């Protein structure tokens, strides 16, 4: 087990809420100035995901590409505005990875192509696999690595599960088991029942939940406008929370009797003991969006599965991980994006067969 310098934020960011809010606001404005790497020459295309759902994607293949990263973002957004995902694309492409970024179901241009709503991984996992197979036919090299953050991390974990199942059951999928390298997830959603109940009880959590709910409602209206008759407008009006969005618009289509049943079925925590491909999970103990009570369960699940490397840090917030200057020097990083640097470093070690890494939470 190779040890690396711990994550070291600035003193004023040693708080999960402060880190989360500051990184979101600062990163949105300045992320392009933190990297010398230009935007990859993306080819915009449409892949067919699971159940024939069209998925809008960006694909870039560098000369002499060695592996491929397939990745998406969190609960709301689109490829144009998801700067953290685009930052990964730039860094990965510069290091020789082919990159496939996609708008997941009901998001961005994928929502314009289909009225299919979200399933929090139950079907998006299959999308990862079908996208990888189609990307391979375009010249993207194996191994394929599935990546995501927040709810996108949950989707990527479901992608690893789906890959194992689909490849074993269906020779027509177009991939071999050896084509799948593994996965990298940052601050993944693991247990929506506990985390959502926790979030709405916190002062700042109530604000964050309300903001996410507003964005989900906008998403629903965009689908309604793009696909007339696909969604009941009265149901959209009633969907005034994350829970309400899933209750009004999602669970009936998926055949669930309650939101609790849906969240329990889509929870990624249950997948961890069964993953069979190398997986890196970066998780901050001070993440303000997720119930801290999940952490012991996360540690126990990872300890029982040798293919998982858990990097649990004391600080980091929710997809923050903005390093201080001291932290950058300690880790010998070229920029402040500690999590993406560890992710790419870990993938490089995996693909050349070196030992997995660990980090002290300090």
C-alpha positions as CSV (number, residue, x, y, z in Angstrom):
1,X,0.0,0.0,0.0
2,X,1.6,3.3,-1.1
3,X,1.0,6.3,1.2
4,X,0.7,9.8,-0.1
5,X,0.7,13.2,1.5
6,X,-2.6,14.0,3.3
7,X,-5.1,16.5,1.9
8,X,-4.3,19.9,3.3
9,X,-6.8,22.7,2.8
10,X,-6.3,26.4,3.8
11,X,-7.2,27.1,7.5
12,X,-10.4,29.0,6.6
13,X,-11.6,26.0,4.5
14,X,-11.3,23.4,7.3
15,X,-15.1,23.4,7.4
16,X,-17.3,21.3,5.1
17,X,-19.8,24.0,4.4
18,X,-17.2,26.7,3.8
19,X,-15.2,24.4,1.5
20,X,-18.3,23.3,-0.5
21,X,-19.6,26.8,-1.0
22,X,-16.3,28.5,-1.7
23,X,-15.1,25.9,-4.2
24,X,-18.4,26.0,-6.1
25,X,-18.3,29.8,-6.4
26,X,-14.5,30.2,-6.9
27,X,-14.1,27.2,-9.2
28,X,-17.0,28.3,-11.4
29,X,-15.2,31.6,-12.0
30,X,-11.5,30.7,-12.1
31,X,-11.2,27.0,-12.9
32,X,-9.8,27.6,-16.5
33,X,-7.0,29.8,-15.0
34,X,-5.8,27.0,-12.8
35,X,-4.8,24.6,-15.7
36,X,-2.5,25.1,-18.7
37,X,-4.4,22.4,-20.6
38,X,-6.8,23.5,-23.4
39,X,-10.2,22.0,-24.0
40,X,-9.9,18.7,-25.8
41,X,-11.1,18.6,-29.4
42,X,-14.4,17.0,-28.4
43,X,-16.6,15.3,-31.0
44,X,-20.2,15.7,-30.0
45,X,-22.2,12.6,-30.6
46,X,-25.2,10.6,-29.4
47,X,-24.9,7.1,-28.0
48,X,-27.6,4.6,-27.3
49,X,-27.7,3.7,-23.7
50,X,-29.7,1.1,-21.9
51,X,-33.3,0.5,-23.2
52,X,-32.4,2.4,-26.3
53,X,-32.3,5.8,-24.5
54,X,-30.2,8.3,-26.5
55,X,-27.4,9.8,-24.5
56,X,-25.6,13.0,-25.6
57,X,-21.9,12.8,-25.2
58,X,-18.5,14.5,-25.8
59,X,-15.7,12.3,-27.0
60,X,-12.0,13.2,-27.4
61,X,-9.2,10.7,-28.3
62,X,-5.6,11.9,-28.1
63,X,-2.9,10.5,-30.3
64,X,-1.6,7.3,-28.8
65,X,-4.4,7.1,-26.2
66,X,-3.8,4.4,-23.6
67,X,-7.1,4.1,-21.6
68,X,-10.5,5.7,-21.6
69,X,-12.4,7.6,-18.9
70,X,-16.3,7.7,-19.1
71,X,-17.7,10.2,-16.7
72,X,-20.7,12.3,-15.7
73,X,-21.7,14.9,-13.1
74,X,-24.1,15.1,-10.1
75,X,-27.7,15.6,-9.4
76,X,-28.3,18.6,-11.7
77,X,-26.4,20.4,-14.5
78,X,-25.2,19.9,-18.1
79,X,-21.9,19.4,-19.9
80,X,-21.5,23.1,-20.7
81,X,-21.7,24.3,-17.1
82,X,-20.2,21.4,-15.2
83,X,-16.7,22.9,-14.9
84,X,-15.3,20.2,-12.5
85,X,-16.1,17.5,-15.0
86,X,-14.6,19.5,-17.9
87,X,-11.5,20.1,-15.7
88,X,-11.1,16.3,-15.4
89,X,-11.5,16.1,-19.2
90,X,-8.6,18.5,-19.8
91,X,-6.3,16.9,-17.2
92,X,-7.1,13.4,-18.4
93,X,-6.7,14.1,-22.1
94,X,-3.4,15.8,-21.4
95,X,-2.2,12.6,-19.7
96,X,-3.1,10.4,-22.7
97,X,-6.6,9.3,-21.7
98,X,-9.4,9.2,-24.2
99,X,-12.3,11.1,-22.6
100,X,-16.1,10.5,-22.9
101,X,-18.3,12.9,-20.9
102,X,-22.0,12.6,-21.1
103,X,-25.3,14.3,-20.1
104,X,-27.0,11.6,-18.1
105,X,-30.7,10.8,-18.3
106,X,-33.0,13.9,-18.1
107,X,-30.1,16.3,-18.1
108,X,-28.7,18.7,-20.7
109,X,-29.1,17.7,-24.3
110,X,-30.0,14.2,-23.4
111,X,-33.2,15.6,-22.0
112,X,-33.9,17.2,-25.3
113,X,-33.5,13.8,-27.0
114,X,-35.7,11.7,-24.7
115,X,-38.3,12.3,-21.9
116,X,-36.8,9.4,-19.9
117,X,-36.4,10.5,-16.3
118,X,-33.7,9.6,-13.8
119,X,-33.4,6.3,-12.0
120,X,-30.4,7.2,-9.7
121,X,-28.2,4.4,-11.2
122,X,-30.7,1.5,-11.7
123,X,-30.6,2.1,-15.5
124,X,-27.8,4.7,-15.8
125,X,-25.4,1.9,-14.9
126,X,-26.3,0.3,-18.1
127,X,-25.7,3.6,-19.9
128,X,-22.1,3.6,-18.8
129,X,-21.6,0.2,-20.3
130,X,-23.3,0.9,-23.6
131,X,-21.4,4.2,-23.9
132,X,-18.1,2.4,-23.4
133,X,-18.9,-0.2,-26.0
134,X,-19.9,2.5,-28.5
135,X,-16.8,4.6,-27.7
136,X,-14.6,1.5,-28.3
137,X,-16.1,1.2,-31.8
138,X,-15.0,4.8,-32.3
139,X,-11.4,4.0,-31.4
140,X,-11.4,4.7,-27.7
141,X,-8.9,2.2,-26.2
142,X,-9.6,-0.1,-23.2
143,X,-9.3,-0.2,-20.3
144,X,-12.4,1.8,-19.6
145,X,-12.7,3.7,-16.3
146,X,-16.1,4.9,-15.0
147,X,-16.0,8.1,-13.0
148,X,-18.4,10.6,-11.4
149,X,-18.9,12.8,-8.4
150,X,-21.8,13.2,-6.0
151,X,-24.9,11.4,-7.5
152,X,-22.8,10.9,-10.6
153,X,-20.5,8.8,-8.4
154,X,-23.4,6.6,-7.5
155,X,-24.2,6.2,-11.2
156,X,-20.6,5.2,-11.9
157,X,-20.7,2.5,-9.1
158,X,-23.9,1.2,-10.7
159,X,-22.0,1.2,-14.0
160,X,-19.4,-1.2,-12.6
161,X,-22.1,-3.5,-11.4
162,X,-23.9,-3.4,-14.7
163,X,-20.7,-4.0,-16.6
164,X,-20.1,-7.3,-14.7
165,X,-23.7,-8.4,-15.3
166,X,-24.1,-7.4,-18.9
167,X,-20.8,-8.7,-20.1
168,X,-21.4,-12.1,-18.4
169,X,-25.0,-12.4,-19.7
170,X,-24.8,-10.8,-23.2
171,X,-21.9,-11.5,-25.6
172,X,-23.4,-8.9,-27.9
173,X,-22.6,-6.0,-25.6
174,X,-19.4,-5.4,-27.5
175,X,-17.0,-5.5,-24.5
176,X,-15.0,-8.2,-22.7
177,X,-14.6,-8.3,-18.9
178,X,-10.9,-7.3,-19.4
179,X,-12.0,-4.1,-21.2
180,X,-13.3,-2.7,-17.9
181,X,-10.6,-1.2,-15.8
182,X,-12.6,0.0,-12.8
183,X,-14.0,3.2,-11.3
184,X,-13.2,6.4,-9.5
185,X,-15.8,8.3,-7.5
186,X,-15.6,11.5,-5.5
187,X,-18.0,12.1,-2.7
188,X,-20.5,9.6,-4.1
189,X,-24.1,9.5,-2.9
190,X,-24.4,6.2,-1.0
191,X,-27.6,6.3,1.1
192,X,-30.2,8.8,0.0
193,X,-32.7,7.9,2.7
194,X,-30.3,8.8,5.5
195,X,-28.6,11.7,3.8
196,X,-31.7,13.5,2.6
197,X,-33.2,13.2,6.1
198,X,-30.0,14.6,7.5
199,X,-29.7,17.4,5.0
200,X,-33.1,19.0,5.5
201,X,-32.4,19.1,9.3
202,X,-29.3,21.3,8.9
203,X,-29.6,25.1,8.6
204,X,-27.4,25.3,5.5
205,X,-28.7,22.0,4.4
206,X,-32.2,23.3,4.1
207,X,-30.9,26.0,1.7
208,X,-28.9,23.6,-0.4
209,X,-31.8,21.1,-0.6
210,X,-34.2,23.9,-1.7
211,X,-31.7,25.1,-4.4
212,X,-31.3,21.5,-5.7
213,X,-35.1,21.1,-5.8
214,X,-35.5,24.3,-7.8
215,X,-33.0,23.1,-10.3
216,X,-34.8,19.7,-10.5
217,X,-38.0,21.5,-11.1
218,X,-36.4,23.5,-14.0
219,X,-35.2,20.2,-15.4
220,X,-38.7,18.8,-15.3
221,X,-40.1,21.8,-17.1
222,X,-37.5,21.6,-19.8
223,X,-38.5,18.0,-20.4
224,X,-42.1,19.0,-20.4
225,X,-41.5,21.7,-23.0
226,X,-39.3,19.5,-25.2
227,X,-41.6,16.6,-25.1
228,X,-45.2,17.8,-24.8
229,X,-47.5,15.4,-22.9
230,X,-44.6,13.4,-21.4
231,X,-44.9,14.9,-17.9
232,X,-48.0,16.1,-16.0
233,X,-47.5,19.8,-15.4
234,X,-49.5,19.6,-12.1
235,X,-47.1,17.0,-10.9
236,X,-44.2,19.3,-11.6
237,X,-45.9,22.1,-9.7
238,X,-46.2,19.8,-6.7
239,X,-42.6,18.7,-6.8
240,X,-41.1,21.3,-4.4
241,X,-38.4,19.2,-2.8
242,X,-35.9,16.5,-3.9
243,X,-38.2,13.9,-2.2
244,X,-41.2,15.5,-3.9
245,X,-39.5,15.3,-7.3
246,X,-39.0,11.6,-7.0
247,X,-42.4,11.1,-5.5
248,X,-44.3,13.0,-8.1
249,X,-42.3,12.2,-11.2
250,X,-40.0,9.2,-10.8
251,X,-41.1,6.3,-8.6
252,X,-44.4,5.6,-10.5
253,X,-42.6,5.2,-13.8
254,X,-40.1,2.8,-12.2
255,X,-42.7,0.8,-10.4
256,X,-41.9,1.7,-6.8
257,X,-44.5,2.1,-4.1
258,X,-42.7,4.8,-2.2
259,X,-39.6,7.1,-2.3
260,X,-38.1,5.1,0.5
261,X,-38.3,1.9,-1.5
262,X,-36.8,3.6,-4.5
263,X,-33.9,5.1,-2.5
264,X,-33.2,1.8,-0.8
265,X,-33.1,0.0,-4.2
266,X,-30.8,2.5,-5.8
267,X,-28.5,3.0,-2.8
268,X,-24.8,2.5,-3.8
269,X,-23.7,1.4,-0.4
270,X,-25.1,-2.0,-0.9
271,X,-23.0,-2.4,-4.1
272,X,-19.7,-2.0,-2.5
273,X,-19.2,-5.6,-1.2
274,X,-19.9,-7.0,-4.6
275,X,-17.7,-4.8,-6.8
276,X,-15.1,-6.9,-8.7
277,X,-13.1,-4.1,-10.4
278,X,-10.6,-1.8,-8.8
279,X,-12.4,1.2,-7.4
280,X,-11.2,4.4,-5.7
281,X,-13.6,6.2,-3.4
282,X,-12.7,9.7,-2.2
283,X,-14.9,10.8,0.7
284,X,-14.7,13.7,3.1
285,X,-15.7,13.2,6.7
286,X,-17.0,16.8,6.8
287,X,-19.2,16.5,3.6
288,X,-22.2,18.6,4.6
289,X,-24.6,16.9,2.2
290,X,-24.3,13.4,3.6
291,X,-25.2,11.9,7.0
292,X,-21.9,11.3,8.9
293,X,-23.5,8.1,10.3
294,X,-22.9,6.6,6.8
295,X,-19.1,6.7,7.3
296,X,-18.7,3.6,9.5
297,X,-20.8,1.6,7.1
298,X,-18.7,2.9,4.2
299,X,-15.5,1.9,6.0
300,X,-16.8,-1.6,6.9
301,X,-18.0,-2.3,3.3
302,X,-14.7,-1.2,1.8
303,X,-12.7,-3.2,4.4
304,X,-14.5,-6.3,3.2
305,X,-13.7,-5.8,-0.4
306,X,-10.0,-5.8,-1.4
307,X,-10.6,-4.2,-4.8
308,X,-11.8,-0.9,-3.2
309,X,-9.4,1.8,-2.1
310,X,-11.1,4.2,0.3
311,X,-9.5,7.6,0.8
312,X,-11.4,9.1,3.7
313,X,-10.2,12.5,4.5
314,X,-10.9,14.7,7.5
315,X,-11.6,17.8,5.3
316,X,-12.8,18.3,1.8
317,X,-16.5,19.2,1.9
318,X,-18.7,18.1,-0.9
319,X,-16.6,17.8,-4.1
320,X,-14.4,20.6,-2.7
321,X,-10.9,19.3,-2.1
322,X,-9.3,22.7,-2.9
323,X,-5.7,22.4,-1.8
324,X,-3.6,25.1,0.0
325,X,-0.3,26.1,-1.4
326,X,1.3,24.0,1.3
327,X,-0.9,21.1,0.3
328,X,0.1,21.4,-3.3
329,X,3.8,21.3,-2.4
330,X,3.3,18.3,-0.2
331,X,1.5,16.3,-2.9
332,X,3.7,17.7,-5.6
333,X,0.6,18.8,-7.5
334,X,0.6,21.3,-10.4
335,X,-2.7,22.8,-9.3
336,X,-5.1,23.0,-6.3
337,X,-7.4,20.1,-7.5
338,X,-6.3,17.5,-5.1
339,X,-9.1,15.0,-5.7
340,X,-8.7,14.8,-9.5
341,X,-5.0,14.6,-9.1
342,X,-5.3,11.6,-6.8
343,X,-7.9,10.0,-9.1
344,X,-5.6,10.2,-12.1
345,X,-2.5,9.2,-10.1
346,X,-4.5,6.2,-8.8
347,X,-5.6,5.2,-12.3
348,X,-2.1,5.5,-13.6
349,X,-0.9,3.1,-10.9
350,X,-3.7,0.7,-11.6
351,X,-3.1,0.5,-15.3
352,X,0.6,-0.2,-14.9
353,X,0.0,-2.7,-12.2
354,X,1.5,-0.8,-9.2
355,X,0.3,-0.9,-5.7
356,X,-2.9,0.9,-4.6
357,X,-2.6,4.1,-2.6
358,X,-3.8,5.3,0.8
359,X,-3.9,8.7,2.5
360,X,-3.9,9.6,6.1
361,X,-7.0,11.6,7.1
362,X,-4.9,13.5,9.6
